[in-house]
Amino acid sequence: MGLLDKIFGKPIKEEEAMTTEKLNIGIILGSTRQGRVSPQVGEWVMGIADKRGDANFEIVDIADYNLPFLGTTDGTEPGIAAWNEQLASLDGFVFIVQEYNHSITGALKNAIDFAREAWYNKAAGIVSYGSTGGARAAEHLRGILAEQKVADVRTHPTLSLFTDFVNGTEFKPQELHQNNVNTMLDEVIAWSGALKTFR
């Protein structure tokens, strides 16, 4: 029994695990506040990803969907359907996560809760930032993603507000983070491809 068989509990031929079409990976910006720096971090990750050529990458900004607070409306807002359609079109995700009070933003949690099946059996990587590299927010996110049947990968680039940002607003990452991002993307693409065969 191979590794994929052990993971998924059913026989999967090696050739089935290799997809001829490029996977679609969304880089999800996890903040909506004014003055946020997540677009800078997302563009940086996108720049690294685009040089690879092994998947289709796109930035997905939750602010574009104008999602209401879950349970406060009748759920007919067009942004809700558009958000679910966007997620359904993706094979995997990279979350750009900032730490707020030891956790993720309320906007990101709300956006995650507005979908279910569109998350199922996909893979995700996390790039986090904050005073402690956003590590506590990332650990909270891992538990949330597990409930949505998203397999998060191990490699986790952490960015410090003290060494990777100027005055907390201008993103200037240290060179060393590039290798971590590429390793994380290797894992996201490998797992996304494997899980696509399972779906």
C-alpha positions, -999 to 999 in steps of 0.1 A, spaced: 0 0 0 14 34 -11 15 67 8 -16 80 -9 -35 48 -2 -26 51 35 -37 87 36 -70 83 18 -79 47 27 -84 36 -9 -62 25 -38 -49 54 -59 -28 46 -89 3 67 -92 -7 80 -126 -40 91 -112 -22 113 -86 -4 132 -114 -27 157 -130 -20 170 -165 -38 203 -159 -22 229 -137 -38 233 -103 -55 266 -93 -42 280 -60 -58 310 -44 -37 334 -22 -63 346 3 -59 380 19 -71 376 55 -78 412 65 -102 439 54 -93 468 76 -82 502 64 -44 505 62 -39 467 60 -6 453 48 -19 419 36 -20 431 0 18 438 1 24 403 16 1 387 -9 18 403 -39 51 392 -26 40 356 -23 23 359 -57 56 372 -72 75 341 -59 47 317 -70 45 331 -105 82 323 -111 75 287 -105 52 279 -134 38 247 -118 3 260 -109 -21 289 -116 -20 314 -88 -44 342 -81 -50 367 -52 -84 363 -36 -93 393 -15 -121 387 10 -128 424 10 -141 422 -26 -171 401 -16 -187 424 10 -197 395 32 -222 403 59 -218 389 94 -229 353 93 -265 349 105 -274 385 104 -291 385 69 -312 361 48 -280 350 30 -291 362 -5 -263 388 -9 -245 382 -42 -211 383 -26 -219 351 -7 -226 331 -38 -196 347 -56 -174 338 -26 -185 301 -27 -180 300 -65 -145 314 -62 -135 288 -36 -151 260 -56 -129 269 -86 -97 265 -65 -77 233 -57 -57 248 -28 -51 279 -8 -24 300 7 -37 321 36 -21 355 43 -28 357 81 -22 386 105 -24 381 142 -51 401 161 -53 394 199 -36 361 195 -59 349 167 -70 355 131 -92 384 121 -130 383 126 -133 390 88 -113 359 79 -132 336 103 -165 350 90 -154 343 54 -143 308 62 -177 301 79 -196 313 48 -186 282 29 -185 244 36 -183 220 7 -161 245 -13 -134 239 12 -136 202 15 -106 179 7 -82 207 -4 -48 218 9 -36 250 23 -4 268 33 -2 297 58 20 328 56 16 348 88 29 380 103 27 398 136 48 406 167 56 369 171 54 362 134 17 356 136 24 321 150 -6 321 174 -30 332 147 -17 304 124 -22 278 151 -58 289 155 -64 288 118 -51 252 116 -79 241 139 -105 259 119 -93 245 86 -93 210 100 -131 213 107 -135 224 71 -116 193 59 -87 214 46 -52 197 50 -28 224 61 9 218 52 37 219 77 60 245 63 49 279 76 67 312 68 64 336 97 71 373 92 80 397 120 66 432 124 101 441 138 124 427 111 102 424 80 83 457 81 94 493 83 73 511 109 49 483 108 35 495 75 60 489 47 68 453 39 105 446 34 109 408 39 143 393 47 158 372 19 157 340 40 118 338 38 119 331 1 131 296 5 104 289 31 77 302 8 89 280 -20 90 249 3 55 257 15 43 260 -21 59 227 -30 39 211 -2 6 229 -11 9 218 -47 17 182 -39 -11 179 -15 -36 198 -37 -28 174 -65 -33 144 -43 -65 156 -28 -79 165 -63 -78 128 -72 -97 121 -40 -124 146 -47 
